[in-house]
Amino acid sequence: MKFVKEEEEERGDYILQKDTKTKVGATFIIVTLIILIIAVVISGIFFEWY
């Protein structure tokens, strides 16, 4: 089983495909997680939990 499938490969046993949708989705998820982490840190500082 392959983790990432190239666009031109013809196979069915893969988890992610290297195409625009996958790249946009992964970027969106990473940016969202970073924003959430920053929000938690800022709220912790604001409420003096740290």
C-alpha positions as CSV (number, residue, x, y, z in Angstrom):
1,M,0.0,0.0,0.0
2,K,1.3,3.4,-1.0
3,F,0.8,6.5,1.2
4,V,0.8,9.1,-1.6
5,K,-0.2,8.4,-5.2
6,E,1.2,10.5,-8.0
7,E,-1.4,12.0,-10.4
8,E,-0.4,9.9,-13.3
9,E,-0.3,6.6,-11.5
10,E,-3.0,4.1,-12.1
11,R,-3.5,2.3,-8.8
12,G,-6.2,2.0,-6.2
13,D,-4.2,1.3,-3.0
14,Y,-3.3,4.7,-1.7
15,I,-4.2,7.0,1.1
16,L,-3.6,10.5,-0.4
17,Q,-3.3,11.6,-3.9
18,K,-0.8,14.3,-5.0
19,D,-3.2,16.7,-6.6
20,T,-4.5,20.2,-6.0
21,K,-7.4,19.2,-3.8
22,T,-5.2,17.3,-1.4
23,K,-2.6,20.1,-1.2
24,V,-5.3,22.8,-0.6
25,G,-7.0,20.6,2.0
26,A,-3.8,19.8,3.8
27,T,-2.8,23.5,3.8
28,F,-6.2,24.5,5.2
29,I,-6.0,22.0,8.0
30,I,-2.4,23.0,8.9
31,V,-3.3,26.7,9.0
32,T,-6.4,26.1,11.0
33,L,-4.5,24.0,13.6
34,I,-1.8,26.7,13.9
35,I,-4.5,29.4,14.4
36,L,-6.1,27.3,17.1
37,I,-2.8,26.7,18.9
38,I,-2.1,30.4,18.8
39,A,-5.6,31.2,20.1
40,V,-5.2,28.7,23.0
41,V,-1.8,30.3,24.0
42,I,-3.2,33.8,23.8
43,S,-6.3,32.9,25.9
44,G,-4.0,31.2,28.4
45,I,-1.9,34.3,28.7
46,F,-5.0,36.5,28.9
47,F,-6.6,34.4,31.7
48,E,-3.2,34.1,33.4
49,W,-3.1,30.3,33.2
50,Y,0.5,30.2,32.2
